[in-house]
C-alpha cells in the first residue's frame, strides 16, 4: 500500500467485509471519533484489532485505540507509518 489514502480505503474495505460496524457508509466518518459516534463499540474495537493483526501483522494495544487511534483515519495513518518503518 503506497499511500495513507489507499490504506484508509483498504481499512474501510476490511471493516465492511468483516462486518465490524453496522454503519454502511464508513467513508463519510473517516475522521470521526469511532467510539463517540457509535461507529464501533468495544466489541468492534477488539474485532478490528484482530483483523489488523491478522491482515497486516501489526499488533495495536487496546489502550492505543482509546487514547490515540480514535478515528479510522488515525488508524490508517498509524498502519501506514508502521508498515513503512518495516521496509
C-alpha positions in Angstrom: 0.0 0.0 0.0 1.7 3.2 -1.1 -0.4 6.0 0.3 -2.3 6.8 3.5 -5.5 7.4 1.5 -5.0 3.9 0.0 -4.5 2.4 3.4 -7.7 4.1 4.6 -9.7 2.7 1.7 -8.3 -0.8 2.4 -9.1 -0.5 6.1 -12.6 0.6 5.4 -13.0 -2.3 2.9 -11.8 -4.8 5.6 -14.3 -3.3 8.1 -17.1 -3.8 5.6 -16.0 -7.3 4.6 -15.8 -8.4 8.3 -19.0 -6.5 9.5 -17.0 -4.6 12.1 -19.7 -1.8 12.1 -23.3 -1.6 11.2 -22.6 1.8 9.6 -22.8 1.3 5.8 -21.0 4.5 4.7 -17.8 4.4 6.8 -16.1 6.6 4.3 -18.1 9.6 5.5 -16.9 9.0 9.0 -13.2 8.5 8.3 -12.1 11.4 10.7 -14.9 11.0 13.2 -14.3 9.6 16.7 -15.4 6.0 16.1 -16.5 5.4 19.7 -18.3 8.7 20.4 -20.1 8.5 17.0 -21.2 4.9 17.8 -19.5 3.6 14.7 -17.5 0.9 16.6 -18.2 -0.3 20.1 -15.8 -2.1 22.4 -16.5 -5.4 20.8 -15.9 -3.9 17.4 -12.6 -2.5 18.6 -11.4 -5.9 19.7 -12.6 -7.3 16.3 -10.8 -4.6 14.3 -7.7 -5.1 16.4 -7.7 -8.8 15.5 -8.3 -8.1 11.8 -5.4 -5.6 11.7 -3.1 -8.1 13.4 -4.1 -10.9 11.0 -4.1 -8.8 7.8 -1.1 -6.5 8.4 0.8 -8.4 11.2 0.6 -5.2 13.3 -0.4 -5.5 16.9 -2.1 -2.5 18.3 -2.6 -2.4 22.1 -6.2 -1.7 23.1 -5.2 1.4 25.0 -3.9 3.0 21.8 -7.5 2.8 20.4 -8.8 4.6 23.5 -6.1 7.2 23.7 -4.7 7.9 20.2 -6.4 5.9 17.4 -10.0 7.1 17.8 -10.7 7.5 14.0 -10.4 5.3 11.0 -8.1 7.9 9.5 -5.8 7.8 12.6 -5.7 4.0 12.5 -4.9 4.0 8.7 -2.1 6.6 9.3 -0.7 4.5 12.1 -0.8 1.4 10.0 0.9 3.1 7.0 3.7 4.6 9.2 4.3 1.2 10.9 4.4 -0.7 7.6 6.7 2.0 6.1 9.1 1.6 9.0 9.4 -2.1 8.4 10.6 -1.6 4.8 
